[in-house]
Each structure stands twice: as structure tokens, then as C-alpha cells.
Amino acid sequence: MKRDLVLGSSRELGTVGLVAGLSGAYAGALLTCSGLVAAISKENGGAVAAFLSVVSTVFIGMALYVAAVVISAGVATVIAGRLQDIATLRLLGARSADLRRSIARSTARISWWGSVIGVIGATLATDVVRLILVSGDHLPSDADYPWFSPGAVPAVLGITATGAMAGWVGSRRVLEVSPAQALAGTAGARTVTRRAGALRVGCASVLLAVGIALFGLAMVLGERGATSGFFVAFVAACLTSTGLLVGARFVLPALVAGVGRLLGVDAAAVIARRNAVADPARTTRSTLGLFIGVTLVTTIASGTSALQTSVDSWHGMTAHQRETAHTMLSVASTVTIMVGVVSSLIAAIGFVSTMSLTVIQRRRELGLLRALGFTGGQVRSMITKESVAMSAAATAAGIGVGLCYGSASAQALVGMETPDFVWGMPWLVLVAIVLAALAVILLASQPPARRAIATSPVTALRVDT
């Protein structure tokens, strides 16, 4: 089965290659830097290498999780715009299972090449930086530095497998397309049955309830000085995160609708608000990755901020010890936030790509609006406001959840040393997140808006979607 018949042009799957390349570059740089640090620490290199290997695996795993969400959403968006073509293929005898395997193979192939290029590029760049630092006596010259990390091979295989899995998950809509829809000239929108919706809501509610209860237990254990408190908080975060992901289809569109009501009452705002939530599945796909990325960065920053505030209330510490603790926490916060930013960047790329694809798939609708009297400025405003509603809702939700996660985890870790519950409020990071969200809005709305305006109404109405 040719990929072009199922997924369209390579441009529509450019996000898969970009995300895979970014993930590969991230893995290559992280693994090479870990090997570099382990080589410098020769006196206890074995322990350092083992520790850095675990940390690198965890961080790469987080990036792969976000990448899987983004790739799955991108494939699902492409499939949603090509349901009529897929229905025609089904009419001609193609089986849905064969179509899904074709999609999985395509995403795996693109992920393979993207990850290989990313790993090689990042490894070479890191080696060049290391040579410059060694030549300038900023790093020891007698250390046995590795030129290439063996862990890069499993990383490439992991990214490839992630791409294949995400392509398979994102293409599940293919199973719902029947040959009869091609004969009818339609490929109906996906609906969720009442039973399936109730089951999803029930599972999400149970996971959230159990997770919140475990967060309470973690903070109690932290107050009593039990070291297990932080582990319980980690389990609680996993459960509540799973609950949020399961119920995201019902929560995120509602948040987007709420933000959309703040955009105004003019025609462009009203249509933008309706478009933003017209397809709850599309709304969830567009915003989920961004929500996860913002939550990750905010959790790290909030937890570190809460610890920074808690240090000042600890008894029995000298001024020098407090200063040392603040410095260590600042360094750890900077490193972990930068690691989290990579996942957020992957999520932002996914959001921009999804918005662009949906605008391309709605050219006929935009052409109809232009034919009915909408000006180019109104179309641009409509697309921008739709992007604002989605990104603002995802960013606000991510900040709120991240502040709760970070503060509760810090309390579970050092609750005994802190008189009261401390909210970690990293204002600089929050401001940076808001500014980054504004940049994402511009990137997600302006290029597709320009393309929509550049297309004449007559040409747009001729597009067969």
C-alpha cells in the first residue's frame, strides 16, 4: 500500500520527522554529555555513570512520551482530513488493518530517519563543543572521552518504535470508515457512544480520586519525616496524570469553550469559538501535548521554588549551609527545567502543526466565508482567536496542575522541616511560559492565516475535501 494513498503528501507528515529528529538530537546530546561527565569523574566514574544513565533514561522517556502524544495527534489529524479518500480505498477492496499497518510503517520509517539524523547531528555538535573546551583548558585533556554513546542505538530504536506505535494509535479512526461512506460521498464525524463516554468519565474520576487521596497521604508521610512520602507522591502524580489524560476529551474542550467566551462577540470571535470546540476529539488532540509540556515544566519549577522557600524556615542551618542549599537547588532547577523545555518544545511543534493542518483541511469553509463577505482581516482574526482559545486553555490548565504537583511533591519530600504548606510560585518561569505561549499562538495562527487569505474564494471552494 503506497503511503501517498493513505496519508497524502510528505508535507503532511513533516511533524513526525521533525519531532523524531528533535527527540533524537535531545537523546544524542544528553547521552554524550552524560558520558563526558562520567569520564571526568574517574575516581567514582562507575557510580556516576550508573546514576547518569538512569537520569538520562528517565528524561529521554519523558520526551518520548510527549513525542508519542504529538505524533499520534498529528497522524489522527491527517486521517481526519482524508476520511473520504480512505473510504474510497475501502470501496476498492483495501482492508482497514492493511491501511493501519501502512500508516505505522510510514511513521516508523520517518521516525527512523529523523532520529538517526538528530542523534548523529547532536553527537557531532557535542563532540565539537567538547574539543573546543578541552583546547581552551576548560576541561581536562587526559580524560578518556567517548566519541559516541552506545545508548544512542537503543534511543534510535525507541524513537522508531514510538513513531510506529503512535502512528498505529493515531490511525484507529480508519477502522470506523466503511466502503458505504464512499458511495454516500461522506465520511461521518466520529462520535462517542453514551456508554463509552460514561466508562471513560468513570475511569478518569476513579483515577483522579485515588491520586488525590495518595497526594494527601504523601504529604502526611512527609510531615512525619517518612522517606516514602516522595515515592507515594510520584505514584499519585502518575495516577492523576493518567486520569487527566483519560478524561481530557471532556475537560480540555470545556476549558477551551470557557476561554473562547472571553474573545468577544463579533462574528470572527463567535465562529472561532465554535470551530475550537466543534470537534472535541480534534480539540483534545491539538491541546493535549501542550498541556503535558506546560505541566512538566511548571511541576519542576514549582517544586524547586517550594523547596527554595522551605529552606529559609529550616532550623539548625547556618547561613553558609542555607546559601549552599539555595545554590544547589538553583542549579538543579535550571538543569531540569531546560530538560523539560525540550518536551515542551516538542509539544509546541505539535500544536503548531495541528493548527496548520486543520486550517488547510478547512479551506473550503474559509472560502465560503470569504464568498459570504468575510474580509481577509476577519479570517485572520478568526484563526488567531481559535488558536488563542486552545493554547490559553492548555497553558492555564498546565500551570494549575503543575503548581499543585510541584508544591505537593515538595511537601511530601520536606514536610517535616517546614511549618506550613508552601506553594511554589516560580513567577519568572510562569511569565516565561506565558510569553512562550504567545509565541506559539503567533506561530500557530499567522502562517496558516496568510495561506488562507492568499487563496481566492473561488479556488478554495473548488477544493475537494
Secondary structure, DSSP 4 states (H G I P E B T S, - for coil): --HHHHH--GGGGHHHHHHHHHHHHHHHHHHHHHHHHHHH-GGGHHHHHHHHHHHHHHHHHHHHHHHHHHHHHHHHHHHHHTHHHHHHHHHTT--HHHHHHHHHHHHHHHHHHHHHHHHHHHHHHHHHHHHHHHHTTSS-SSS---SS-TTHHHHHHHHHHHHHHHHHHHTGGGGG--HHHHHHT--PPP---HHHHHHHHHHHHHHHHHHHHHHHHHHHHHHTT-THHHHHHHHHHHHHHHHHHHTHHHHHHHHHHHHHTTS-SSHHHHHHHHHHHHSHHHHHHHHHHHHHHHHHHHHHHHHHHHHHHHHTT-TT--HHHHHHHHHHHHHHHHHHHHHHHHHHHHHHHHHHHHHHHHHHHTHHHHHHHHHTT--HHHHHHHHHHHHHHHHHHHHHHHHHHHHHHHHHHHHHHHGGG-SS------HHHHHHHHHHHHHHHHHHHHHHHHHHHHS-HHHHHH---
